[in-house]
């Protein structure tokens, strides 16, 4: 029981932190801005980034609108797959394990909105990029981390393992033999 708890601790802490940040920021937006209202702080960055209260019934970046039930089902499936496969990932593959926590947090963050609000609250608007939220950003970053982790795994599998001689250097007997040859050669 303790082993399973420890296995899932990093996953649940990572996901929990993302869910907390996601839900707190979305709630702030819902409480302070009407749908479509824009908040632009009086900073130089307001020309490039702003907060916009947006309603999204589709996927990330506003794709596939009015498919909320489909994305609810997909989110539940993704969460189940992550929870099932997470303990099978070796603990030394920390990037892959981290990506699972980030992906789980993003999926649950948007799933909470879909159940509670009937849509996802998006609010981060940067340049001409589609409006998104912390959960959307977490899913995108989680996928990137997952690909990097998998790439590193594959790269490590292709590298020939270092021989004991390369790692440890010459043995004491080899050192003595070399020293003897050098003395005899003089």
C-alpha positions in Angstrom: 0.0 0.0 0.0 2.8 2.4 0.9 4.7 1.6 -2.3 1.6 2.5 -4.4 1.1 5.7 -2.5 4.8 6.7 -3.0 4.5 5.8 -6.7 1.6 8.1 -7.2 2.8 10.9 -4.8 4.8 12.9 -7.4 2.0 12.4 -10.0 -0.7 13.6 -7.6 1.3 16.5 -6.3 2.2 17.7 -9.7 -1.4 17.3 -11.0 -2.8 18.9 -7.8 -0.6 22.0 -8.1 -1.7 22.5 -11.7 -5.4 22.0 -10.9 -5.1 24.4 -8.0 -3.5 27.1 -10.2 -5.9 26.5 -13.0 -9.0 26.6 -11.0 -8.0 29.7 -8.9 -7.1 31.7 -12.0 -10.3 30.7 -13.8 -12.4 31.6 -10.8 -10.7 35.0 -10.6 -11.5 35.6 -14.3 -15.2 34.5 -13.8 -15.6 36.7 -10.8 -13.9 39.8 -12.2 -14.6 39.9 -16.0 -17.7 39.4 -18.1 -17.5 37.0 -21.0 -15.6 38.8 -23.8 -14.3 41.5 -21.4 -10.6 42.3 -21.7 -8.3 43.3 -18.9 -5.1 45.1 -20.0 -2.8 46.1 -17.3 -1.0 49.4 -17.7 2.2 47.8 -18.6 4.3 47.6 -21.7 3.3 43.9 -22.1 -0.4 44.8 -22.6 0.3 45.3 -26.3 1.3 41.6 -26.5 -0.6 39.8 -23.7 -3.9 40.4 -22.0 -6.5 38.6 -20.0 -9.8 37.9 -21.8 -12.7 36.0 -20.4 -13.6 33.5 -23.1 -16.0 30.5 -23.1 -14.8 27.4 -24.9 -17.0 24.4 -25.6 -14.3 22.7 -27.8 -10.7 21.6 -27.6 -7.6 23.6 -26.8 -7.2 26.8 -28.8 -10.9 26.9 -29.7 -10.9 24.0 -32.1 -14.0 21.7 -32.6 -16.5 24.0 -30.8 -19.8 22.5 -29.3 -18.3 19.1 -28.7 -18.1 19.4 -24.9 -19.5 15.8 -24.2 -16.9 14.3 -26.6 -14.1 16.1 -24.8 -15.4 15.2 -21.4 -15.3 11.5 -22.4 -11.8 11.8 -23.9 -10.5 13.6 -20.8 -11.8 10.8 -18.6 -10.2 8.2 -20.8 -6.9 10.1 -20.8 -6.9 10.4 -17.0 -7.6 6.6 -16.7 -4.8 5.7 -19.1 -2.4 8.0 -17.2 -3.4 6.5 -13.8 -3.1 3.0 -15.2 0.3 3.3 -16.9 2.1 5.7 -14.5 3.4 2.9 -12.1 4.8 1.0 -15.1 7.1 3.9 -16.0 10.5 3.3 -14.3 11.4 5.8 -11.6 14.6 6.8 -13.4 12.5 8.1 -16.3 11.6 11.2 -14.3 10.9 13.4 -17.3 8.2 10.9 -18.6 6.8 10.7 -15.0 6.7 14.5 -14.7 4.9 14.8 -18.0 2.2 12.4 -16.8 1.6 14.6 -13.8 1.4 17.8 -15.9 -0.9 16.1 -18.5 -3.1 14.8 -15.7 -3.4 18.2 -14.0 -4.3 19.9 -17.3 -6.9 17.2 -18.3 -8.6 17.3 -14.9 -8.5 21.1 -14.7 -10.5 21.4 -18.0 -12.7 18.5 -17.0 -13.8 20.2 -13.8 -14.8 23.2 -15.9 -16.7 21.1 -18.4 -18.7 19.4 -15.6 -19.2 22.5 -13.5 -19.7 25.3 -16.1 -20.6 23.4 -19.2 -17.6 24.9 -21.0 -14.0 25.7 -20.3 -13.0 29.2 -19.2 -10.1 30.5 -21.3 -8.4 33.8 -20.5 -4.7 34.0 -21.5 -4.4 35.9 -24.8 -0.9 36.4 -26.2 -0.5 38.2 -29.5 -2.7 36.6 -32.2 -2.4 33.1 -30.6 -5.8 31.6 -29.6 -7.0 32.2 -26.0 -6.0 29.5 -23.6 -5.8 28.7 -19.8 -3.4 27.1 -17.4 -4.7 23.6 -18.1 -4.3 24.1 -21.9 -0.8 25.3 -21.4 -0.1 22.4 -19.1 -1.3 19.9 -21.6 0.9 21.5 -24.3 3.9 21.6 -22.1 3.2 18.0 -20.8 3.2 16.7 -24.4 6.5 18.5 -25.1 8.1 17.1 -22.0 6.7 13.6 -22.8 8.3 13.7 -26.3 11.6 14.9 -24.9 11.6 12.2 -22.3 10.8 9.5 -24.8 13.5 10.8 -27.2 16.0 10.7 -24.4 15.0 7.1 -23.6 15.4 6.1 -27.2 18.8 7.8 -27.4 20.0 6.1 -24.3 18.9 2.7 -25.7 20.9 3.3 -28.9 24.1 4.3 -27.2 26.4 1.3 -26.6 26.8 0.6 -22.9 30.2 1.6 -21.6 32.5 -1.3 -20.9 33.7 -1.8 -17.4 37.2 -1.0 -18.6 36.1 2.4 -20.0 34.4 3.3 -16.7 36.9 1.9 -14.2 40.1 2.5 -16.2 42.9 -0.1 -16.3 43.1 -2.7 -13.6 46.0 -2.9 -11.2 47.4 -6.0 -13.0 47.3 -4.0 -16.3 49.1 -1.1 -14.7 51.8 -3.5 -13.3 52.2 -5.1 -16.7 52.6 -1.8 -18.5 55.1 -0.6 -15.9 57.1 -3.8 -16.3 57.1 -3.5 -20.1 58.3 0.1 -19.8 61.1 -0.9 -17.4 62.2 -3.8 -19.6 62.1 -1.5 -22.7 64.7 0.9 -21.1 
